[in-house]
Amino acid sequence: MNSIFPALQQGLPVLIEQFAVTLLLLVLGIGAYMAITPFHEWRLVREGNLAAGIVLAGTLIAIALPLGETLASSTVVLDIVVWGLVALVIQILTFIVASRLIRDLRAMIEAGNVAAALVLIGIQIAVALINAGAMAG
């Protein structure tokens, strides 16, 4: 029991720092994603657009998956930042490619087309899982 407190005292600041950096990367990733999408997710979600809600929630998951793996496999903050940024670039590129493959994506999401939202998110999450696996080594 006496060894728990010193370990906690030493490890907790590291955990908090790494967790905070990863959350910051998640916010950065969502911000970058929202900046490049042709639709306005928050407005559509506020209006009750289920497709936009699915896309936004799925994108959060798709960005968090490789970031979580980066956090799990890195021992220093610099690793988390570098590999986290690589993960974000891959996920942003995935959206760009998927949006080119799905014709009229903007119109479909704005119209509440749940099928289009699910296909987009399926692509993003599939790539995120592969991305996370690749980062795990």
C-alpha positions in Angstrom: 0.0 0.0 0.0 2.9 2.4 0.7 4.2 2.0 -2.8 0.9 3.0 -4.4 0.9 6.6 -3.4 4.4 7.4 -4.7 3.6 5.6 -8.0 0.3 7.5 -8.2 2.1 10.8 -7.4 4.6 10.2 -10.1 2.3 8.6 -12.8 -0.8 10.8 -12.4 0.7 14.0 -13.8 2.0 12.0 -16.9 -1.4 10.4 -17.4 -3.2 13.8 -17.2 -0.7 15.4 -19.6 -0.9 12.7 -22.2 -4.7 12.5 -21.9 -5.0 16.3 -22.3 -2.7 16.3 -25.3 -4.8 13.5 -26.9 -8.0 15.3 -26.2 -6.5 18.5 -27.8 -5.7 16.5 -30.9 -9.2 15.2 -31.0 -10.6 18.7 -30.9 -8.1 19.8 -33.5 -9.1 16.9 -35.7 -12.8 17.6 -35.4 -12.2 21.3 -36.1 -10.2 20.5 -39.2 -12.8 18.0 -40.3 -15.6 20.6 -39.9 -13.6 23.2 -41.7 -13.3 21.0 -44.9 -16.8 19.5 -45.0 -19.2 21.0 -47.4 -22.0 21.0 -44.9 -22.5 22.7 -41.5 -22.8 19.8 -39.0 -23.7 21.8 -35.9 -26.5 23.7 -37.7 -27.8 20.6 -39.2 -27.7 18.7 -35.9 -29.5 21.6 -34.1 -32.2 21.3 -36.8 -32.6 17.7 -36.0 -30.9 16.2 -39.1 -30.2 12.6 -38.1 -27.8 12.0 -41.0 -25.6 15.0 -39.9 -25.7 13.7 -36.3 -24.6 10.2 -37.5 -21.8 11.7 -39.5 -20.5 13.9 -36.7 -20.7 11.1 -34.1 -19.1 8.6 -36.4 -16.3 11.1 -37.3 -15.6 11.6 -33.6 -15.2 7.8 -33.2 -13.1 7.5 -36.4 -10.7 10.2 -35.2 -10.6 8.9 -31.6 -9.7 5.3 -32.6 -6.2 6.0 -34.0 -5.6 8.7 -31.4 -6.5 6.2 -28.6 -4.0 3.7 -30.1 -1.4 6.4 -30.3 -2.0 7.2 -26.6 -1.8 3.6 -25.7 1.4 2.8 -27.5 3.4 6.0 -26.9 5.5 6.8 -23.8 6.2 10.4 -24.4 4.1 13.4 -25.4 6.1 14.1 -28.5 5.2 10.6 -29.9 1.6 11.3 -29.2 1.7 14.6 -31.0 3.6 13.3 -34.0 1.7 10.1 -34.5 -1.6 11.8 -33.6 -1.1 14.4 -36.3 -0.3 11.6 -38.8 -3.6 9.9 -37.7 -5.5 13.1 -38.2 -4.1 13.6 -41.7 -5.0 10.1 -42.7 -8.6 10.5 -41.3 -9.0 13.9 -43.1 -7.7 12.4 -46.4 -10.2 9.5 -45.9 -13.1 12.0 -45.7 -11.8 13.8 -48.8 -11.6 10.5 -50.8 -14.9 9.2 -49.5 -16.7 12.5 -50.3 -15.4 12.2 -53.9 -16.7 8.6 -54.1 -20.1 9.5 -52.8 -21.7 11.7 -55.4 -23.8 14.6 -54.1 -22.8 13.9 -50.5 -23.6 17.4 -49.3 -27.1 17.3 -50.7 -27.7 13.9 -49.3 -26.5 14.8 -45.8 -28.4 18.1 -45.8 -31.5 16.2 -46.9 -31.1 13.8 -44.0 -30.1 10.7 -46.0 -29.1 8.3 -43.3 -27.9 5.7 -45.8 -25.3 8.0 -47.2 -24.3 9.0 -43.7 -23.8 5.4 -42.7 -21.7 4.6 -45.8 -19.5 7.6 -45.1 -19.0 6.7 -41.5 -18.4 3.0 -42.4 -15.6 4.1 -44.6 -14.1 6.5 -42.0 -14.3 3.9 -39.2 -12.9 1.1 -41.3 -9.9 3.2 -42.2 -9.6 4.4 -38.6 -9.4 0.8 -37.4 -6.7 0.0 -40.0 -4.9 3.2 -39.1 -5.0 2.3 -35.4 -3.8 -1.2 -36.1 -0.9 0.1 -38.2 0.1 2.4 -35.4 0.0 -0.4 -32.9 2.8 -2.1 -34.9 
